[in-house]
Amino acid sequence: MSSAASIILVVEDDDIVRMLIVDVLEELEFEVLEADGGEQALAFLANAGQTIDLMMTDVGLPGMDGRELADKARQLRARLPILFASGYAENIDVPEGMHLIGKPFSIDALRDKVKGILQAAS
């Protein structure tokens, strides 16, 4: 699977952090969908016509946190790869088949993590 064809849903409530992640992923030639919280993300996921190759979500979202979102996302799309981003990575229990990147992360670390997940899923 080439990165040009990959669509990543980024879920982050902090506008500046979301904008930075989206900019980096777009520079890496991924197509990016943006959601500022769980409900908006679930709307993308519920749209059967919308291809999503990976969901990257902050763990600490207001309302529905990243773990709850991941559980609901997997109910809609059982095989969806999920990448959690957290500033408290050492305290996160990541379910099997899901991934974690600690904040702050470098562009290279994000690129390598995303490409690795997408290659494993293809």
C-alpha positions as CSV (number, residue, x, y, z in Angstrom):
1,M,0.0,0.0,0.0
2,S,1.6,3.3,-1.0
3,S,1.4,6.3,1.3
4,A,-0.3,8.4,-1.5
5,A,-3.3,6.1,-1.3
6,S,-3.5,6.0,2.4
7,I,-6.2,8.0,4.3
8,I,-5.6,8.8,7.9
9,L,-8.3,10.1,10.3
10,V,-6.6,12.3,12.9
11,V,-8.6,12.9,16.1
12,E,-7.2,15.6,18.3
13,D,-9.1,18.2,20.4
14,D,-6.2,20.7,20.5
15,D,-6.5,22.8,17.3
16,I,-2.8,23.6,17.1
17,V,-1.6,20.1,17.7
18,R,-4.1,18.7,15.2
19,M,-3.0,21.2,12.6
20,L,0.7,20.3,13.1
21,I,0.0,16.5,12.8
22,V,-2.2,17.1,9.7
23,D,0.5,19.3,8.1
24,V,3.2,16.6,8.8
25,L,1.1,13.8,7.5
26,E,0.2,15.8,4.3
27,E,3.8,16.6,3.7
28,L,4.4,12.8,3.9
29,E,1.8,12.5,1.1
30,F,-1.0,11.0,3.2
31,E,-4.6,12.1,2.7
32,V,-5.9,13.3,6.0
33,L,-9.4,13.7,7.6
34,E,-9.7,15.8,10.7
35,A,-11.9,15.4,13.7
36,D,-11.8,17.4,16.9
37,G,-13.4,14.7,19.0
38,G,-15.0,11.3,19.2
39,E,-18.4,12.2,17.8
40,Q,-17.0,13.8,14.7
41,A,-14.6,10.9,14.2
42,L,-17.5,8.4,14.5
43,A,-19.4,10.3,11.8
44,F,-16.5,9.7,9.4
45,L,-16.3,6.0,10.5
46,A,-20.0,5.4,10.1
47,N,-19.9,6.6,6.5
48,A,-19.5,3.3,4.6
49,G,-18.4,5.1,1.5
50,Q,-15.4,6.8,3.3
51,T,-12.2,4.9,3.1
52,I,-10.0,5.2,6.2
53,D,-6.8,3.2,6.4
54,L,-5.7,4.4,9.9
55,M,-7.2,6.3,12.8
56,M,-4.7,8.3,14.9
57,T,-6.3,9.6,18.1
58,D,-5.2,11.4,21.2
59,V,-5.9,9.4,24.3
60,G,-7.0,12.4,26.4
61,L,-10.0,13.6,24.5
62,P,-12.8,15.4,26.4
63,G,-16.0,13.5,26.7
64,M,-15.3,10.3,24.9
65,D,-11.6,9.5,25.5
66,G,-9.4,7.8,22.9
67,R,-9.9,4.3,24.3
68,E,-13.7,4.6,24.2
69,L,-13.4,6.0,20.7
70,A,-11.2,3.1,19.7
71,D,-13.7,0.6,21.0
72,K,-16.6,2.2,19.1
73,A,-14.5,2.6,16.0
74,R,-13.7,-1.2,16.1
75,Q,-17.5,-1.9,16.3
76,L,-17.9,0.0,13.0
77,R,-14.7,-1.1,11.4
78,A,-13.3,-4.3,13.0
79,R,-10.0,-4.3,11.2
80,L,-9.2,-0.5,11.4
81,P,-5.6,0.1,12.6
82,I,-5.6,2.5,15.5
83,L,-2.6,4.6,16.7
84,F,-2.9,6.3,20.1
85,A,-0.9,9.5,20.7
86,S,-0.3,10.4,24.4
87,G,2.0,12.5,26.4
88,Y,1.7,9.9,29.1
89,A,2.7,6.9,27.1
90,E,4.2,4.9,30.0
91,N,0.8,4.9,31.7
92,I,-1.2,3.7,28.7
93,D,-2.4,0.1,28.4
94,V,-2.7,-0.4,24.6
95,P,-5.1,-3.2,23.5
96,E,-3.7,-5.9,21.2
97,G,-3.7,-4.8,17.6
98,M,-3.5,-1.2,18.5
99,H,-0.4,1.1,18.6
100,L,1.0,3.9,20.6
101,I,3.3,6.9,19.9
102,G,4.4,9.2,22.8
103,K,4.1,12.9,22.6
104,P,6.0,14.9,21.7
105,F,7.2,12.9,18.7
106,S,9.5,13.7,15.8
107,I,8.4,13.8,12.2
108,D,10.6,10.8,11.5
109,A,9.1,8.8,14.4
110,L,5.6,9.6,13.2
111,R,6.4,8.7,9.6
112,D,8.0,5.4,10.6
113,K,5.2,4.5,13.0
114,V,2.4,5.3,10.5
115,K,4.2,3.5,7.6
116,G,4.9,0.5,9.7
117,I,1.3,0.2,10.8
118,L,0.0,0.6,7.2
119,Q,2.4,-1.9,5.8
120,A,1.4,-4.5,8.5
121,A,-2.3,-3.9,7.7
122,S,-1.9,-4.3,3.9
